[in-house]
Amino acid sequence: MKCEDLELFFKGDRDYLHGTTLFDSVMKWITDTYQNKTITKVDASFHHLVQRQVSLYDTPVEDDDKPVGIFSFIVDGERKKLYLYETDTPVRDRIAFSEEQISEQIQIDFSKQQATLHPLQGFSNIEHWVFMTKELHYKLYPELDGKWLFVRAQFPIYQQEMLPAQELVVRVLSNFQNKLTRSGLFVNDQKAGEIYFSLI
């Protein structure tokens, strides 16, 4: 069953919907729908670039293309899934967005294969994680041709906003033949989740 037609926007000069836009929009729907309930074990995956608006379903759509993304999560102990399907509706809105505000503040430790940052105002949790991971990958693997894309994130408990005093660290944990990576996400030395990037 369809839950909602999302009204999304392009970020900066991109001609596709950024993974952080999809993630934040779906998480907002989840938290609005399940207010005052405990939401845990969020697992979001994205399967290809999206250039048009997206609809959210709580069951797979029969006789349709594969979903562009799937969200799995637990609400008060019950596992739930949401499926994102690209529609024919064009994206008409665009917002100014400068990820350089994040990337300029990131510190890279090549020996530990990690990036460190203190949260900045005006950016969501997932925006911090994604742009930190992206910057880390381009610095660690400058010889690789292609574009690193955010394809999956897993959070035991998702924190929508960060506190300025917190220290965020992204550390590469696995590199699968320079095509897919798995990185750990840490807040004040405590593991907060994992993020996957793919090279296309």
Secondary structure, 3 states (H helix, E strand, C coil): CEEEECCCEEECCCCCCCHHHHHHHHHHHHHHHCCCCCEEEEEEEECCCCCEEEEEECCCCCCCCCCCEEEEEEECCEEEEEEEEEEEEECCEEECCCCHHHHCCCEEECCCCEEEECCCCCCCHHHHHHHHHHHHHHHHCCCCCCCEEEEEEEECCCCCCCCCCCCEEEEEEEEECCCEEEEEEEECCEEEEEEEEEEC
